[in-house]
């Protein structure tokens, strides 16, 4: 997000409003939409493209000369296509805009333009980005100002993003604009920023093709938003911790030019000043493990003194070797003569910061205004039920409930959330179950195990009786000391409230 030093090469002229509408209407008319495209290339074609192989899709389209097949070949498969097969497209305008080129009787794609659709919130349209490198094992040098398309990381961010209505939202480091497309579905006003002018051009075209009204601004971090505040900030920043490049250029889409994980730290530290009360920052991030210091201890300092809740979920942890190999391969260096020298540069760079590993996960900061903020750091490598945006949205209220004092906690009526099942397991013929578990079907799919006593209390939480009434009744039925029961049950109730297993009526 720091402005790159390398000169940025932009596309051609901007398409006019009329040309964009013509392109949109043509795509709709020929069926260049998510479902028809997926049907045309079939399951094998779709899976092939996830492996960067075009062969299955090309075989599925064999013999077809219609406009939809030609458009798929042009952009998804990066094949030359006869001009006459694309006659319905505004080819002259697309050529002048630097989106395609025409040589003789063949059209080639210069940038990627493909359908996009999400079943989660109905966001749909088309995204504009740079061509996918490495299709069919070709060796492709990635340009420094490369604009990434819809990646697994960007999909992950859309799925964790809080989907509730907000007045103002910020997509920081917007890239091709896919997050802005989703934000426009539930935010009254969306601002999108990036330091890469090429990305801003592509995001602008993405949004206009999709009829998403987005205020697109050039600049680093929060600089373009001085004086503005937001209810929701989302970002998939260029968090890769790469050493400085030898030629002064770097891959802007993934490397922010900060030392170590300094970019992610700057994002988190800068958020409180840009959030409205109750506002939320959501970051898909990497962060470093430094020496033997617990990573949670270091990240806690990023929100220190702000009154903000901080919830960090580590989804994956890599040692330095796995991490370096992943990103060297991403840069197209696998098998190249530069692999070994670059590998050693990364190792020396990590040694200089005493980096012992890297975490990948989610950072959520909420401007809760608490005197004693809720800080939660956890490892959660297990499968989740995406999308989990609703779970993220409920977190702040859940933390408030979990922090109630004992008297207030006991005075309230609670109920098991609708998405929670009660599971019991045991030996056949046994009188009592060996295990009693409450398990979520949605969100993070958490589970808590209970004893007979705590199971009796939580099982009776149906919103009808106060918790004090339930614990009193259970202690009498089981003939156990009430204070001892409370000592067992109250911490479990707080845990269940924090994780959304219990909720208020």
N, C-alpha and C positions, 0 to 999 in steps of 0.2 A: 504494500500500500504506500510505501515511500516512492516518490516519483523516480522512475528508472532513468539512468543516465543515458542509455542508448537512445538514439533518435527513433521515434516511432513512425512506422510506415502506415498511413491510413489507407482505407479503401478508396474507391473512386468517388464520383459525385453522389450526393444523397438522392435517393428516389423521392419523387414528389408524392404528395398525398394521393393523387389520382393513380399514379403508377403502383403504389402500394396496394390500393384498393383493387386495381386490376389484377395484381398478382394474387391477392387473397381470394378474389372471386374465382380466378382460374383454378387455383389449388382446390377450392371447394367443388367446382364443377367437375374436375377430372378425378376427384376422390383422393387427392394427395393429403389424406388425413390418417390419423393413427390406425384406426381399425381396418380400413381398406388396404393400407400398406402392409400391415401385419398379415392380413389374409392373403395378400398377393405373394409374399415371400415365404409364408408358412412357418411352422414351428422350427424346422431345421434351418431355414434362412435366418430367423431371429437369433437362434443359438449360435449360428456361425458368426454373425456380426459381433456377438459378445466375445468371440475368440479372434476378432479381426480377420475373419475369413469370409470372402464374398462368394465363394464357389456354390454353396447350397442355395443362396438367394438367386444367383445367376441361372442356375439350373431350373429353379422354380419359375423364372420369367422367360425361359427359352421359348422362342417362337412368337412372343408377344411384341407387337409394334405400336400399341396404343400409347396415348400420352402419359397415362399413369405409369406404365412400365418404363417408359423413357425417362420420366422424372425420377423414379426410384434409382435407375441405373446412374443417372447424372449425379445425384447428391449422396444417396446412401452408399452406393457401390463405387463411386468415383470413376465411372467408365465414360469414354467418349460416346456421344450419342448423336445420330444424324439430325441435322437442323430440322428437317421436315417432321420428325417425330415430336418435336417440341414447339411446333408452330403456334400453338395456343398461348405460349408464354410470351411476355414482353421482352424478347431477347435483346433488342437494341438497348433498352433501358438497363437491363441486367448487366450487359457488357460495359456500358458507360459507368455503372456503379461498382465495377470490379468484382461482381459476384460470379460471372461466367466469362469465358473467352471463346471466341469462334475462330477456328483455323480451317479454311477450306469449307468442307461441308459438315464438320464435326463441332459439337459444343462440349466444352469441358468446364467442370466446376472449379472455381477459384476459392470459394468459401463454402461451408456446409449450410444447408437450409433444409430442415427436416421437420415433419409433424411432431407435435408434443401433446400428450394428453395424460391427465392424472385422474384416476377414479376416486382419489381421496377427497378432493374439494372441487372437482370439475374444471380446474384450470386446464385450458387447452389452446391450441394454436400452432405456432411454428417457432422454432428457435434458430438463431443465426450465430455461427461460430466458425472457427477455422476447421479445415478438413482433418479427419481422423488420421493420425500418423501411423505408419506401420501396417496398413492393410495388406493382407496376403504376404506378410514377412518382408515387405519392402523396407529398405533402410531410409528413414526420413529424418533429416535434420530439422529440429523444432526451432522456429524463429523465436527470438527473445520476447517479442510482444504477442506470442501465441495466445489465442483466446479459446479456452477450453469449453466444450459443450456440456450437455447434461451428463454428469459423471455419477458414480455410486455415492461419492461424498455429497454432491449437491442434492441428490435424491434423499439421502439420509437427513440433511438439514431441513428439507421441505417436510419430512415426516415427523420431526421433533418440534417443528415450529408451532407455537400456540395459535390455534385457529380462530379464537374468539375475536369479535369485532373490536377494532381500535380506531382512534381518530387519525393518528399519525404513526407511520412506520418507516424505518430506514433499512435499506439493503446496502450494507457497506462492503465494497469490493464486489460489485454486482456481476462482473464477468459478462456472460452472454445474456443475462437478465432473467434467468428462470425463476430466481427467488422473488423478484419484483412481480413477475406474472402471478405467482401464488399470493403474495401480499395484497395485490390489487383486488383479490376476491373478498377480503375482509377488513381492509383498511380504507378510510376515507381519502387519505392523502399519502402517497408513497414517494420517498426520495431514494434514488439509487446513485451510488458514487463509485468511482474507480480512478486509479492513476493512469490507466492504460487507455489512451484515446481511441485505439482500435477497438477495445472492449466496449467503450461507451457508444461508438458507432453501431456496433452489432447489437448491444442491448437496446438502443433506441429503435432499431429496425424490428427486433423481436417484439417489443412492446407495441409498436404501431401496427404490425401485422396482427397482433392478438387483441387490438383495441383496448389495451391496458394504458390508462392515463398515469404516467410516471414522470416525476421531475428528476431528470438525469443531470448529475453534476460531476465536474472534474476535480479531483483532489485526494489527498492522503488522509487516512484515518478520519477524525472528526473535523478536520479543517474546513471542508465545504459546508459544514452545518453549524458554524458559529452563530450563536443566538437562537438556534432551533432546538427544541426538545421533542422527545418521541415517547410513545407508549410501548413500542416494540422495536428492538434493533436485532437484526439477524445478520450473521456473517459467516462465510466459509473462507477465511482469509488465506493468503499465501503463507502458510505456516511452516513450510518445509525448512528445516534448519540446515541449510547448505553453506559451505564455506564460500567466501567471496570468489567470484569467477576470475580467472586469470586475464581475460580479455575485457573486463569491465562490463560485460553483459551478463544478464541472468534471465532465467525463465520467469517472467513477471507473474504468470498465472499461479505459480506455486511458491515463489521465493520473495519475501518482502524486503530483503536487504537489511534486516535487523540482526544483531548478534544473538545467537542461540534462539530461545523462544521469546525474545524481547518484543516481537510484534504482538503476540497473543497477550502478553502482559500489558502492553500499551492499550490494546483494545479493552481489556477488563478495567484497568485503572481509569481510563478516560470515560467510561460509560456513565457513572453516577451523575456527572455534570450534564449529560445529554438525555437523561431519562426523566420523565414526569414521575410524580409520586405514584408508586405501584407499578411503574414501568419495568420492562424485562429486557435483558440482553441475552441472546442465545448464540453461542459460538460452537462451531465444529472445529476442533483444535488438536494440535500436538503440544505437549509440554515435556520439558527435559527432567530427568532424574539427575540431580547433582550430588556427586559423592555419595555419602551415606545418609544425607538429610532426607527425611520423609517428604515425598512430593506434596502431600497435603499441607504440611507445615509451611512450605514455601508459597504455595498458591493462596493460602489463607491471608498472607500479607498483602496480596493484590487488592483485597477488599477491606483492609483494616481501616477502621475509623470512618467508614462511609455509612454505617447503619444499614447496609445492604445484606440481604441473604445471599449465600453462595452455595450452589449445589453443583458438585463436579462428579461426573460419572466416567470412570476409566473403562472403556470398552475393550481395549487391547493394549498390550505392552510388548514392545520389541527391544531386543538388545541392540547395541549400536551396529552390529554387523548386519542383522536383518534389515534394520532401518536404512542403512547406506545402500545395500544391494537393491532394495525396493526402489529407491529414488534414482539410482544410477540406471536401472532398467527403464524406469519411466522416462528418463531423458534420452533414451535410444542408444545408450552406450554399451548395452549387453553385446559381448563379442567383438567390441571395437578395440583398437590399439590404445585408446585412452582409458580403458577400464581400470587397469592397475594403478596408474598414476593418480587418477581422480579418487579412487578408493583410498589411497594413502593420504591424499589431501584432506578428505573427510575425517579420517581417523585422527590426524594431527589436530584438526579443528576441534573435534569433540574432546580430545585430550586437554586442549587449552582451557576448556570450560569445566573439565572433570565430569563430562556427561557420561553416565553409566548405563543409560537406557532412555527410551522415549515412550510416553503414553499417548494414546489416541482416544479421544472421547468427546464428551459434551460438557460445556461450561454454561451454567445458567446463573445470572446475577439479577436479583430483584430488588428494586429500590423500595424496601419495606418500611424504612424509617424506624427500625427497632432499636431500643437501647442495648439489647442483647441479641444481635442478629443470629439467624439460624445458619450454621455452617455445617455442611454435610459433604463428606468425601467418601466415595465408595467405588469398589471394583465390581463391575457387572458385565462379565464376558458372555453371559448366557443369552439365549434367543429372547427377543421381545416381540410383542404383537404390534407391528407397525400398522398405521401411524400412531404415535404416542403423544401427539400434540395436546390432546385433551388431558392426559396425565400431567404434562408439564404445566398446563394452565391451572390445574387444581393444587399445585404444590404449595403456593404461598399461603392459601387458606388452610391447607392441611397442616402446615408448620405452625400456624397460629393456634389451631386447636390442640396440637401436640404440646404446646408450651403453656397451656392453662395450668393454674395451680391445682392441687389435689381437690380442694373444696369445689371449685368451679367444674372440674372434670367430673366429679361425682354427681353434681347437681344437674348435669346436662343429660339429654336423651340421645342415644347414638343408635345407629343401625349398621348392619353389614351392607356394604355397597352391592348394587345389583349384579356386578360382574364377578362376584366372589362365590366360589363353591366350597362346600364343607366336605372334606374327604376323610374317611376313616379306613384304616387297614388293620388287619390282625390275623391271628392264626384261626383256621377253620374250627368252629365249635367253641372258641374262647368266649367267656362272658363279656369281657371288656376289650375294646380295640387297643392295639399296641401304639397306634399313632392317630392323632386327630390333627388335621391340617386345614387351614383356610388358604385357598389358592385363587389368585386373580386369573381371569381368562384374557384380560386386555392389559395394555400398558406394558410394564416391565415384568408382568406375570410373576409377581412375588408370591411367596408362600411363608406362612408362619405356623410353627407347630405348637400345640397346646397340651396341657395336662387335662385331666378330667375336670378339675376345678375351674381353670381358666377357660376351658372349652364350654363349661356350663354357663359361665358369665357371658362370654362373647356370643355364644349361640342364642342367648336370650335377648341380645341387643337388636330389637326390631323397631325401635323408635317409640314404643309405648310407655316404657318405664324408665325412670332416671337410673343412671349407673349405680347410685347408692342403694336404691331399692333392689336392684338385681343382685348386687354383691351381698346384701343382707340376707336375701332369700337363699342364695346358693350356700352361704356359710352355715345357715340353719339346717338346710337339707343334708349337707355333707358332714355336718357336725364338726366344722373346722373353725379355728379362731378367726374372727373377722379381720383383725389387724394383719394377721399372717396372710390371709387371702388377698388383702389389698396390696401388701408388699410384693406378691407374685403378679397380680393382675394389672396394676396401674402402669408399670413400665411396658407391659405388652399392649395395653390399650393405647398408650402414646405411640408406640411403634406402628400399630395398625392405623392410627389416625394419620401419622406422617406419610405413610405409604398408600393411603387411599383405600385401605381394606375396610376401615370404619369411616363413617361420615355422619354429620349432624342431620337431624330430621328437618 
